[in-house]
Amino acid sequence: MFGNPGAERAAIELTYEDTATITRTTQQTGANKITKSVPGVIYSEIICALSYSGSDKSEQTKAQNEVDYDAVIFAAPDLLVLPGDGVSLKRFGRDNPSSRILLSFQVVGRPSLYATHQEIKVKEGDLA
């Protein structure tokens, strides 16, 4: 199996337990010739794996709880993911399509691309 990227990729993807939808903002011009930014789905329900290996900078203030941490999403190498893309991820959604654990991220930087997978750095920044 080792030395065969196709077989290695298949083995790695068997460990993926999440699903994600990737969105990207594009410019669209309407009939009135006004251009506006519109988010659109680029990939839907892709299998992936989320890793919380990044740093957590979340903090509680008197006014609010700020959620701010970095993570990595492992996905197929043939997807074109760009900095600034949005990711809606269903945690443990691969075997459970009705998964209620939904997370939202922004892609930061360019993904690291390998023959068997890519590592997409993402950031969640929200108020809880």
NORTA-V381416 format. One record per residue. N is the residue number from 0. RES is the residue in three letters. NEAR is the number of other C-alpha atoms within 10 Angstrom. Layout:
{{N,RES,NEAR} {N,RES,NEAR}}
This chain:
{{0,MET,8} {1,PHE,7} {2,GLY,7} {3,ASN,10} {4,PRO,14} {5,GLY,13} {6,ALA,13} {7,GLU,15} {8,ARG,17} {9,ALA,13} {10,ALA,13} {11,ILE,17} {12,GLU,18} {13,LEU,10} {14,THR,11} {15,TYR,19} {16,GLU,17} {17,ASP,24} {18,THR,26} {19,ALA,26} {20,THR,17} {21,ILE,23} {22,THR,21} {23,ARG,18} {24,THR,15} {25,THR,11} {26,GLN,10} {27,GLN,13} {28,THR,11} {29,GLY,9} {30,ALA,7} {31,ASN,6} {32,LYS,8} {33,ILE,8} {34,THR,12} {35,LYS,12} {36,SER,11} {37,VAL,12} {38,PRO,14} {39,GLY,12} {40,VAL,13} {41,ILE,15} {42,TYR,15} {43,SER,13} {44,GLU,16} {45,ILE,16} {46,ILE,21} {47,CYS,26} {48,ALA,23} {49,LEU,22} {50,SER,12} {51,TYR,12} {52,SER,10} {53,GLY,13} {54,SER,11} {55,ASP,14} {56,LYS,11} {57,SER,15} {58,GLU,11} {59,GLN,11} {60,THR,8} {61,LYS,5} {62,ALA,6} {63,GLN,10} {64,ASN,13} {65,GLU,15} {66,VAL,16} {67,ASP,15} {68,TYR,18} {69,ASP,20} {70,ALA,19} {71,VAL,20} {72,ILE,22} {73,PHE,21} {74,ALA,27} {75,ALA,20} {76,PRO,17} {77,ASP,12} {78,LEU,14} {79,LEU,11} {80,VAL,22} {81,LEU,17} {82,PRO,15} {83,GLY,16} {84,ASP,18} {85,GLY,25} {86,VAL,25} {87,SER,17} {88,LEU,25} {89,LYS,26} {90,ARG,20} {91,PHE,20} {92,GLY,21} {93,ARG,19} {94,ASP,11} {95,ASN,13} {96,PRO,13} {97,SER,10} {98,SER,15} {99,ARG,11} {100,ILE,10} {101,LEU,13} {102,LEU,12} {103,SER,16} {104,PHE,22} {105,GLN,21} {106,VAL,23} {107,VAL,17} {108,GLY,13} {109,ARG,14} {110,PRO,21} {111,SER,12} {112,LEU,15} {113,TYR,13} {114,ALA,13} {115,THR,19} {116,HIS,21} {117,GLN,21} {118,GLU,20} {119,ILE,23} {120,LYS,21} {121,VAL,27} {122,LYS,22} {123,GLU,18} {124,GLY,16} {125,ASP,13} {126,LEU,12} {127,ALA,8}}
